[in-house]
Amino acid sequence: MRSETGIKPELVQQFLEISLKEFKERNWGVTEQYLGVMEILTEDDLPVIAKVEETEDGYAVYFAVRAEKFYYTHYFEGSNSFQLIAIDITPCTEAYLSVYSDKMDVDEMITYPQKA
């Protein structure tokens, strides 16, 4: 599991407990719909949390989905007693940048353009 610096494991555990309850009870209609057509990846009988991020309104917990390039995401609000406030599908995207040159070496490319 990856998480942003500063998010305590106890907090992640609290999010996991709330999410496990939702997975079991499926109080949100969207949970029933999503989990009817996809499978959350598990490890040691627990859903795999790909990452946890702090958001403007609280926290986002991204669950890995088997054989898919998106996350099943739970959003939480609160400071002491957290509440599940939204569920969504979040794209799992990565961006790569490759730079090459026949005229400049690596150091020149790193400092280009040079300020006068």
Secondary structure, DSSP 8 states (H G I E B T S, - for coil): -EE-TT--HHHHHHHHHHHHHHHHH--SHHHHHHHHH--B-EETTEE-EEEEEE-SSEEEEEEEBTT-SEEEEEEEE-SSS-EEEEEEEEE----------SS--HHHHHH-S---
